Amino acid sequence: MSKKIAYAGNKGDKIRSDCFVTFEMKDSGGKEINIQSKVDTMYGQSIKQLAEDILNFFEINNAYLEIIDTGAVTPVLAARIEAAIKKLLDTEKEYLLPLLEENKYGSKKEQFRFSRLYLPGNAPKMMLNAGIHNPNGVILDLEDSVAPDRKHEARYIVRNALRGFNFYGAERMVRINQFPKGLEDLKYIVPHNLHLILVPKCEGADHIHAVKEEIDKIRADRKIENEIYLMPIIESAMGVEKAFEIASAAPEVVALAIGLEDYTADIGAKRTTDAKESFFARTRIVNACKAARIQAIDSVFSDVGDEEGLRATVKESKSLGFEGMGCIHPRQIKVIHESFAPDEEEIEKAKKIVNAYYEAEEKGLGVVSLGSKMIDPPVVKRAQKNIDLAIYLGLLTENWREEFSHE
Amino acid sequence: MSKYVKNALGRTIPTEINGEEVIPFKGIGQHRPKGRKYSTEVPTCLDYPDDGNKVVDSLEEALKKCGLQNGMTLSTHHHLRNGDLVSNKLFDVVHDMGVKDIRWFPSASFPCHSHLIQYLEDGTIHHIEGSMNGPLGKFVTEGKMQGTGILRSHGGRVQAIQDGEVQIDIAVLAAPSADIFGDANGQYGPSACGVLGYAKADYLYADKVIVVTDNLVDFPNFPMEIEGNYVDYVVQIDNIGIPEKIVSGTLRITKSPDRLHMAEMTSNFLLESEILHDGCYMQSGAGGTSLAIGYFSHQLLKQKGWKARLGFGGSTKYMVQMLKDESMEHILDAQAFDLDAVQSVAENPNHHQYSVFNAYNFHSKGNLTSMMDIMILGATEIDVNFNANVATHSDGYLLHGIGGWQNCLHAKNVIIPVPLFRDRIPVIKDEVTTICGPGKMIDVIVTERGIAINPERKDLIEKMKNSSLPIHTIQELKEEAEAICGQAQKPKIGEEVVAAIKWVDGTVLDVVRKLEE
């Protein structure tokens, strides 16, 4: 053991709901725990108890542990303490808090994925309330939003958030690091009712195969039963060229996302608002996805203050065939949902078509027609999708046909 | 020796505070005042100069002429907010004159008044009746003030003055603009603060009135928010305030996505419950979340083509904007919070000065707040019976004044948007540290994780039963807060009473006790 002192977490004037842990291994002298907490009056004893439990769990008998706390909740405190300890202690043991009952829900392949909220993996304060904004998915990010020297501690935050933070039904996603480093992340996240993994800078089916293989290994070891979906992110010229290969690399791939910051840099173009420079890449990806029968997801819109710009971008994105976008701010979620939603005209048309389909079925007719026009099956399917969507977004009631028939 | 009794809320309070008998809270609307209003001695103009010039050389001279003595009550107003230089200067002078045991009776205190801690320590000031914010509150909670602090609402302060509960010996009133006769207003001058409504009870009922200004103008000075006929002396000093701390140039809607979410939920609740309607009376504060609710409600009014009949302020640029685009017909203004509001009071004929003297006094012939449809308020804590706290924090420290909060509880619909927890400190809990408002008067709690309607508001529960908004019981919200934050220990609170919380009718609702080390 060469290094004897380790740190984890954040401190400073602007830090809230987090903590900073200093851990020092000692050869003798017993355990010393020093806590400076903003919520000492109310939680001082429970923080101390937690610290003792964790030290005992890792069988540490001689150490100095200091916690500077700005109102961190238990999963965050535990993650910081464990991260600091594990910088000095080589062990496979994990200090796991219970997986909340509320977090034991599943996901499915065709899940709506209009909005996925990116949450920096080392910023627990933002994660705690993420679910209240009702995104379709939350992405706990271990990649670009985490500084290289914080990757280690972020894994514990993300793991504990998956277990201990309620995301209120949002699909539970993690963006791992780039291949091959990202393979290391998997064991921290796969066992904790994870729904989907984003694989960044994906450039071929081999990346997906390698990730899948590692996931399967962990699933077998830890007896994990839930399906874990994959969403590769295409962020390079090579990725775009290989879009279909990636989209069809494994049955777990449910969507491709495009990352335009890196892509435009890769092709040597400037990223502009009208996005001509990425038109090919975007349509290429949409096409690959549709060919592989999976979802196409657009990049993020980075100007969080520009609501109208976002609205226009989403409309454009929808018109190209995309079925979702990334969000970097909770206030983008509602705008994205509203803009991906079918408009009134689309809903009215869909109602007529779907109703005609049911009527034809009820009458035992083989052909669906509306007025004098024949309706093809794909048109019915698209109309049904719009109806489902309208119901999901609360624009239409489940029993809309009862009222529709009376009209 | 004081004894203890339980008041109608079951809170244990002393029978005597600062040597005076206490009337325990009897229940909402249960206490009726008796007797006649307090009055000052009849003055005569024989004692005042015929040329109307009441200017004296210094504050010390004015205080001497007013007969300042040990144990007197000195009052100040808080329109200069955290930029007030007058209260601090006043006690520098009082201290230098060697006078002791003053009861300081401000309409509110701010962190800038921590300067006065030295005078609480050396006995210049015996105790404070008003608000004890930040450092002053901490000082009081640690049991260091000689007397017991008394917290009143803005309306309660007017009531106490009018009823003679507190007799002001000398009111020392900062005025951004004053003439030699003492006519004064808050609209003009380097320290402009908009209105001077909180000073009205002081100048009407104090035995002596000193106007302190840094902007002496020619007679006559209009508008006359303070009328010279009530003023004894006028003192000119270099600066009465620090302009950038008097009004905020940049009051902004919260940027926090969580608070915005809560604000949007609140506005949607107001619309769905039909509390927001054409012609409604509304009031909200100047906090970031309140401003956002004002903003979202403004958008809803526009969408519906409705107008609010009036807004009661604390006005801000957001309310002024509603007036400008005709989403609101009148602003009645007790205090201007930002520069846009200060300017609007001076320019817009539908932006009216309206003192708390008229709006908030419970012992008067009507109560503006009971006419309000929408009342958005804050709280530090709320319990499962909807009782709310605004004065102390969960760690036991007294940190805020009551302001107009208690008075506003009389509105038709009291809505409190609060986060479920703040940096691990649950806001909704089994029991609040201090009761500042009885739960019966609080109708709706909106948190980022759900909305709780007071079970007594069956009408609202009925209206919202098919709503898509997340309606929960308050118990459910409390349990969720506890699940996230963990079970908290209680602070070590001692026996000694350090401050009392008065209700709007002058009875004692609760007390704050000394915090043990």
Interface residues (C-beta under 8 A of the other chain):
Chain A: R16 S17 K38 V39 T41 M42 Y43 G44 Q45 S46 T70 G71 A72 V73 T74 L128 N129 I132 H133 N166 H329 P330 R331 G394
Chain B: P257 D258 L260 H261 S394 D395 G396 R422 D423 R424 I425 E448 R449 S468 I484 C485 G486 Q487 A488 Q489 P491
